[in-house]
Each structure stands twice: as C-alpha cells, then as structure tokens.
C-alpha cells in the first residue's frame, strides 16, 4: 500500500508489540522513518526490522509513565527533524473486579494509559511538523465500558476525552 509516508517521521509508543508494532510495520513498509518507544528492548525484533528496513527504524527505551522519560525520548528525537506522526499506543490492559483492584494496579494503568499519552504528546508537540498527526489508541471500552475492568475502561475513557480536547 502507498499511504504517502515516504520520507515522513513517526514516533510510536508501545512500538515493539501489539497495535504499536503493527503501526510501525505499516509505516516502515510505506517508507517512513520510525522511532519505536518501549520499556523493554526486544533485540531479536529490532534486528529483524533493521534487516527489513535498514536505517529507518530506531529504538529508544522509554517508560511513558514517567514524564522525565517522555522528555528524554523527545530530546533524542528532536535533532532528526520534525515528526509527522505520533502514535500513542503504549497501554496496559487489566481485568479485575472492583473488590480486587489495588491502588498500585490503578496507578500503573492510569500512569501508562493516560499519563503517558498526555506527557509524551506534550514532549513531542514542539517537534511536530505543520499538519502532523497524533493518533491516540483508545478502546471501545473507554466509551461503553466492560465488565470486570473498570480501571482500564476509565483510563481509555480519559484517552478519548483527551483526544477530543487536543
């Protein structure tokens, strides 16, 4: 497919698995240069992507739940030129009853799913190209809710509201 991404620059949080990795593969295949941000480096995956896409794929260790990590990633990316796409895909899915939900689980879900989305966006906005796009990965659970995962649903509802406000 040709989406017109040749020569464009993209940053993807949660870029080494799931939806983030799928977005990265699509953008790389269309000619974009991609920065994958993730808490854990996956050397075998990075080697595979490097073989397939040469110098177009970059990895930065980034824990989006920490504002300082978001700022550090932005500082490493800024010298490469303006960013055309930001895909906020890092996320935690968790199911538990309200009776079993702990404060630490709640904090981790919200820190990654919404805090990370907000502060990575804030850190990279100064480096976005005119007409650049921010894609925030939410969930239908953030609109309609799902039984047994109230904290996840609430965090994704916050992503939906943030996206509308942005």
N, C-alpha and C positions, 0 to 999 in steps of 0.2 A: 504494500500500500504506500501511497505517496500522500503524506499529510502536510508536506511543505516544511519539514523540520530540519532540512539540511542546513548546517551552519548555525542552528539555534542551540541555546544552552539551557539545560534543565537541571533542577535540583529536586531530588526525591528523598523524603524521609521514609524510613522503613523500606528502603530500596533494595534490600537483599533477600526479601521474601514476600510472598503473597501478592497483593494488589500492587504494591510498590515495585516489586521485581517485574511484574507483567508490564507495568507502565514503562519501566526502564528498557525492557527488551523492545517494546514497540517504538519508543523514541530513538533508541540506538539503531534499530533496523531502518528507520526513516532518515538517518543521517545526523541526528542531534548529538551533541556532546553532553554527557550526563554525569552528574555528581551524585553518588549513592551515599546517603547518610544512614548509619545504623549503629546500634550499641555494640554489636558484635561483628567482627570481621569474619568473612567466610572465604578463606584463601582459595579453596577449590572453585567456588563460584566466580570469584574475581579473575582467576586465571582463565576460566572458560570464556568469560565476557571479553577479557583482554585479547584472547586468541581470535575471537569473532569480530571484535570492533576496534582493535588497535588502541591508539591513544585517545579514544573518545570516551572511555569510561574511567572514572576517578572514584576513589573511596575516601570518605572522611568518617572517622569514628566520632559519633555524636549521640549523646543521650538527650533527646529533646525535652525530657522532664526537667532539665537544668538550664536555666537562662544563660548561664556562662558558657555552656556547651553550644548552644544555638549561636551565640555571639562569636565564639571561636570558629565555628564552621563557616559563618558568613565572612569572617576576616580571611579565611583561607581561600574562599571562592572569589572574593571581590576583584582580585587582580586579573582574573581570567576574562573579564568583560561583563557586560550586562547580562542578567538572567532573563530568559524569555518565558520559562515555565517553572513554577514551584508546585510540586505535588506533595501535600502533607498527607502521607499515608501511614506514618507510624501509628500504631494503635495496639491496645490490649483489649481482648475480649475475655470476659469472665462471667461465669454463671454461678450464682449462689443465692439462697433465699435471703430475704432481709434479715431474718434472725441470725444467719451465719456471717453476714457481711461485717468485716472488721474495718476499723479506721485505717489501718495500713493498706488494705486492699483498695478501699475507696480512694485514698490519697494517690496510690500508684496509678489507678485507672484514670483519674482526673488529671494527674500530672502529665501523663503521656498523651492521652486523647485530646484534651482541650488546651492545657497549659502549653504543651509542646507545639500545637498548631498555632496558637496565638503568638508565642515568642519567637518561633522560627520565622513566621511571616514578618513580624516586626523587624527582626535582624536582617532579613533579606530585602525588604521593600526598598531601601535606598539604592539597591543594586539591580532593581528590576528595569528592564527595557521599557520604553514607551510602548504601550499596548500589550505588555506582558500579562500572563495569566496565572492566577493562583487557583489551584484545584484542591479542595479540602475533601478528603474521603470521610464520609459520614456513614449512615446506615438508615434503613427504613425503621430500625428500632428506635432511632432518635426522633422519629415522627409519631409512630404508632405504639411504641413500647413493645416489650416481650416479657412474658412471664419468667421469673427467675433470674433476671439480670438487670435489676433496677439501676445500679450504678453505671453500668455500661450504657444503658439506654439514656440516662440523664447526661452522661458525658457526650454522647453523639448528638443529643438534642442541643447541647451547648455548641457543638461544632456547626450544626445547621444554623442556629441563631447568629453565631459569629460570622459565618459566611454571608448571610443576608446583610448584616451590619457593615461588613467590609466592603 
